[in-house]
């Protein structure tokens, strides 16, 4: 029994170190079964990213990052793992923010929506420049 409990404690410690939280799956004191719940990976932005303003939404956006990161009124926001997070600086700390506490500009934003509009606008912009560079003859 002691060996079994030691294994459970060791696995629990390993899960916590790996970014997981071990949640008992039963009444208090019930340790035979358990569920490992994966916590979202922390938001890590090492260097200040390039920020562009997306006029269609009225928010600033970091297009070069893997996650959608927004800046509204000098506050940083991101949506990941079903939650909104905010930070006063890009390096964090990041804290969960309820949807009702988001700035008006972000309340209507769906995950991936700003990136989609920005990429489409950027592609159109580069496409237009490409047509001009081909030197079409004027009538």
C-alpha positions as CSV (number, residue, x, y, z in Angstrom):
1,X,0.0,0.0,0.0
2,X,2.8,2.4,0.8
3,X,4.5,1.7,-2.5
4,X,1.2,2.3,-4.3
5,X,0.8,5.7,-2.5
6,X,4.4,6.6,-3.3
7,X,3.7,5.9,-7.0
8,X,0.6,8.1,-6.9
9,X,2.4,10.9,-5.2
10,X,5.3,10.7,-7.7
11,X,3.0,10.7,-10.7
12,X,1.1,13.6,-9.2
13,X,4.3,15.6,-8.7
14,X,5.5,14.7,-12.3
15,X,2.1,15.9,-13.7
16,X,2.3,19.2,-11.8
17,X,5.8,19.8,-12.9
18,X,4.8,19.1,-16.5
19,X,2.1,21.8,-16.4
20,X,-0.8,19.7,-15.3
21,X,-3.0,19.7,-12.3
22,X,-4.1,16.5,-10.6
23,X,-7.7,16.6,-9.5
24,X,-9.1,13.9,-7.3
25,X,-12.0,12.1,-8.9
26,X,-14.1,11.3,-5.9
27,X,-15.0,12.4,-2.4
28,X,-12.3,13.9,-0.2
29,X,-9.9,11.2,0.9
30,X,-10.6,9.0,-2.1
31,X,-7.3,8.5,-3.8
32,X,-7.7,5.3,-5.7
33,X,-8.8,7.0,-8.9
34,X,-7.9,10.4,-10.3
35,X,-8.1,12.5,-13.4
36,X,-5.3,14.5,-14.8
37,X,-6.5,17.9,-16.1
38,X,-4.2,19.7,-18.6
39,X,-3.8,23.3,-17.7
40,X,-3.3,25.7,-20.7
41,X,0.4,26.4,-21.5
42,X,1.5,29.7,-20.2
43,X,1.5,32.7,-22.5
44,X,5.2,33.5,-23.3
45,X,6.2,36.4,-25.5
46,X,9.9,37.0,-25.2
47,X,10.5,40.0,-27.4
48,X,8.1,42.8,-28.2
49,X,6.2,41.7,-31.3
50,X,5.3,43.7,-34.4
51,X,1.9,45.3,-33.9
52,X,-0.5,46.4,-36.6
53,X,-3.8,48.3,-36.3
54,X,-6.8,46.4,-37.9
55,X,-9.3,49.2,-38.6
56,X,-12.2,46.8,-39.3
57,X,-12.1,45.8,-35.6
58,X,-10.5,48.9,-34.0
59,X,-7.8,46.7,-32.3
60,X,-4.1,46.4,-32.6
61,X,-2.9,42.9,-33.5
62,X,0.4,40.9,-33.5
63,X,0.3,39.1,-36.8
64,X,3.7,37.3,-36.5
65,X,2.8,35.3,-33.3
66,X,1.2,31.9,-33.4
67,X,-1.5,32.9,-30.9
68,X,-3.8,35.8,-31.6
69,X,-2.5,38.6,-29.4
70,X,-4.3,42.0,-29.3
71,X,-3.4,45.4,-27.7
72,X,-6.3,47.7,-26.7
73,X,-5.6,50.9,-24.7
74,X,-2.0,49.6,-23.9
75,X,-3.3,46.4,-22.4
76,X,-2.4,43.0,-24.0
77,X,-5.1,40.3,-24.6
78,X,-5.1,36.8,-26.0
79,X,-7.7,34.0,-26.3
80,X,-6.5,30.5,-25.8
81,X,-7.9,27.2,-24.4
82,X,-11.3,28.8,-24.3
83,X,-10.3,31.7,-22.0
84,X,-9.4,35.3,-22.5
85,X,-6.2,36.5,-20.8
86,X,-4.8,40.0,-20.2
87,X,-1.5,41.5,-19.2
88,X,-0.2,45.0,-18.7
89,X,3.0,44.2,-20.7
90,X,3.8,41.5,-23.3
91,X,5.9,39.6,-20.9
92,X,3.0,39.1,-18.4
93,X,2.0,38.1,-15.9
94,X,-1.1,37.0,-17.8
95,X,-4.4,36.6,-15.9
96,X,-7.8,35.2,-16.9
97,X,-10.3,37.9,-17.7
98,X,-14.1,37.3,-18.0
99,X,-15.8,38.0,-21.3
100,X,-17.9,40.7,-19.7
101,X,-14.7,42.6,-18.6
102,X,-13.2,42.8,-22.1
103,X,-13.0,46.1,-23.9
104,X,-15.9,46.8,-26.3
105,X,-13.6,46.2,-29.3
106,X,-12.8,42.7,-28.3
107,X,-16.3,41.6,-27.1
108,X,-17.4,40.9,-30.7
109,X,-14.1,39.3,-31.9
110,X,-14.2,35.6,-32.6
111,X,-11.0,33.6,-32.3
112,X,-9.1,33.8,-35.5
113,X,-11.4,36.5,-37.0
114,X,-8.9,39.4,-36.9
115,X,-6.1,37.3,-38.3
116,X,-8.3,36.2,-41.2
117,X,-9.2,39.8,-42.1
118,X,-5.6,41.0,-41.7
119,X,-4.2,38.2,-43.9
120,X,-6.9,38.8,-46.6
121,X,-6.2,42.5,-46.6
122,X,-2.5,42.0,-46.7
123,X,-2.8,39.5,-49.6
124,X,-5.0,41.9,-51.5
125,X,-2.5,44.7,-50.9
126,X,0.4,42.7,-52.2
127,X,-1.6,41.4,-55.1
128,X,-2.4,45.0,-56.1
129,X,1.3,45.9,-55.9
130,X,2.1,42.9,-58.1
131,X,-0.3,44.0,-60.8
132,X,1.3,47.5,-60.9
133,X,4.7,46.0,-61.2
134,X,3.9,44.1,-64.3
135,X,3.6,47.3,-66.3
136,X,0.2,46.9,-67.9
137,X,-0.2,49.0,-71.0
138,X,-2.6,51.9,-70.8
139,X,-5.2,52.4,-73.5
